[in-house]
């Protein structure tokens, strides 16, 4: 019986070792799961950092391609001054064009008036010519008749 109690004790001892080993393996598995979870979070964080770094690099390249704010403001001021000068020049040209239109209109009105005067003079001249021609014809006829009478 002693042998059987030794075998039972050894089995009990071996079972205890297996249980300890089982607990150790379970602890190791839990630790590995926690470590895997932590690594997943670290990986997500690293991906986010990498993405942000790439975005930062691309934005910094874009910003480097553009001139500084002072230069841009200086160009803006120059362009604004040029635009104002051109707008003033445009207004001045518009005023001159309007003045020329008015002058041309007055010129056309004066020209029509002169044409009317010339037409009136022409009609008066033709009436006068007709009168003169008529009177000259009468005079010539009268002279001829007088000459005939005297003969």
Phi, psi and omega per residue, in radians:
X1 nan -0.479 3.103
X2 -1.085 -0.656 -3.136
X3 -1.195 -0.718 -3.135
X4 -1.193 -0.633 3.079
X5 -1.205 -0.568 3.073
X6 -1.174 -0.697 3.138
X7 -1.167 -0.699 3.120
X8 -1.143 -0.739 3.135
X9 -1.118 -0.717 3.142
X10 -1.167 -0.710 3.114
X11 -1.119 -0.731 3.105
X12 -1.085 -0.772 -3.141
X13 -1.106 -0.759 -3.130
X14 -1.168 -0.679 3.106
X15 -1.115 -0.686 3.110
X16 -1.130 -0.710 3.122
X17 -1.120 -0.737 3.118
X18 -1.136 -0.667 3.099
X19 -1.150 -0.733 3.088
X20 -1.093 -0.749 3.120
X21 -1.117 -0.703 3.106
X22 -1.078 -0.785 3.120
X23 -1.126 -0.688 3.138
X24 -1.139 -0.745 3.123
X25 -1.156 -0.729 3.092
X26 -1.064 -0.749 3.101
X27 -1.092 -0.736 3.127
X28 -1.125 -0.700 3.116
X29 -1.120 -0.803 3.099
X30 -1.045 -0.772 3.126
X31 -1.080 -0.728 3.132
X32 -1.144 -0.725 3.100
X33 -1.067 -0.788 3.115
X34 -1.090 -0.725 -3.141
X35 -1.143 -0.726 3.101
X36 -1.078 -0.768 3.114
X37 -1.068 -0.774 3.125
X38 -1.113 -0.711 3.114
X39 -1.129 -0.671 3.080
X40 -1.070 -0.772 3.108
X41 -1.123 -0.733 3.095
X42 -1.087 -0.689 3.126
X43 -1.127 -0.785 3.083
X44 -1.038 -0.782 3.135
X45 -1.098 -0.750 3.136
X46 -1.125 -0.683 3.101
X47 -1.108 -0.734 3.122
X48 -1.106 -0.774 3.127
X49 -1.094 -0.758 3.141
X50 -1.093 -0.784 3.113
X51 -1.057 -0.796 3.136
X52 -1.108 -0.664 3.139
X53 -1.149 -0.748 3.104
X54 -1.091 -0.774 3.122
X55 -1.082 -0.736 3.112
X56 -1.083 -0.781 -3.140
X57 -1.088 -0.759 3.140
X58 -1.149 -0.717 3.111
X59 -1.167 -0.650 3.133
X60 -1.164 -0.624 3.080
X61 -1.132 -0.741 3.120
X62 -1.093 -0.756 -3.139
X63 -1.148 -0.618 3.118
X64 -1.191 -0.502 3.131
X65 -1.255 -0.452 -3.118
X66 -1.588 2.582 3.107
X67 -1.213 2.866 -3.130
X68 -1.211 2.853 -3.072
X69 -1.081 -0.699 -3.130
X70 -1.064 -0.766 3.133
X71 -1.118 -0.745 -3.138
X72 -1.106 -0.752 3.119
X73 -1.113 -0.673 3.123
X74 -1.119 -0.783 3.095
X75 -1.082 -0.720 3.134
X76 -1.056 -0.787 -3.135
X77 -1.098 -0.739 3.135
X78 -1.119 -0.775 3.136
X79 -1.135 -0.656 3.120
X80 -1.137 -0.744 3.116
X81 -1.107 -0.741 3.112
X82 -1.091 -0.756 3.123
X83 -1.075 -0.770 3.120
X84 -1.092 -0.739 3.131
X85 -1.095 -0.752 3.131
X86 -1.176 -0.640 3.085
X87 -1.123 -0.738 3.097
X88 -1.098 -0.738 3.120
X89 -1.105 -0.704 3.110
X90 -1.102 -0.757 3.101
X91 -1.089 -0.711 3.131
X92 -1.113 -0.752 3.101
X93 -1.132 -0.666 3.092
X94 -1.079 -0.735 3.100
X95 -1.100 -0.747 3.140
X96 -1.118 -0.724 3.124
X97 -1.097 -0.747 3.119
X98 -1.091 -0.736 3.105
X99 -1.078 -0.778 -3.137
X100 -1.125 -0.657 3.090
X101 -1.080 -0.786 3.132
X102 -1.093 -0.790 3.135
X103 -1.095 -0.723 3.137
X104 -1.140 -0.686 3.094
X105 -1.081 -0.804 3.108
X106 -1.074 -0.683 3.115
X107 -1.081 -0.772 3.134
X108 -1.123 -0.695 3.103
X109 -1.098 -0.777 3.128
X110 -1.119 -0.687 3.140
X111 -1.122 -0.737 3.089
X112 -1.089 -0.707 3.106
X113 -1.082 -0.748 3.115
X114 -1.142 -0.698 3.102
X115 -1.064 -0.732 3.124
X116 -1.090 -0.764 3.129
X117 -1.075 -0.770 -3.140
X118 -1.114 -0.740 3.116
X119 -1.106 -0.721 3.099
X120 -1.106 -0.737 3.106
X121 -1.115 -0.696 3.134
X122 -1.122 -0.771 3.141
X123 -1.178 -0.672 3.088
X124 -1.145 -0.702 3.131
X125 -1.145 -0.711 3.127
X126 -1.178 -0.656 3.079
X127 -1.120 -0.774 3.130
X128 -1.110 -0.765 3.117
X129 -1.073 -0.715 3.115
X130 -1.094 -0.760 3.113
X131 -1.109 -0.794 -3.127
X132 -1.115 -0.770 -3.138
X133 -1.124 -0.720 3.118
X134 -1.140 -0.780 3.140
X135 -1.174 -0.667 3.123
X136 -1.169 -0.655 3.115
X137 -1.141 -0.720 3.104
X138 -1.104 -0.765 -3.135
X139 -1.089 -0.749 -3.138
X140 -1.143 -0.730 3.129
X141 -1.135 -0.706 3.137
X142 -1.158 -0.711 3.133
X143 -1.126 -0.730 3.141
X144 -1.134 -0.750 3.140
X145 -1.161 -0.645 3.121
X146 -1.176 -0.661 3.121
X147 -1.178 -0.635 -3.133
X148 -1.248 -0.599 3.139
X149 -1.204 -0.671 -3.121
X150 -1.272 -0.365 3.138
X151 -1.526 nan nan
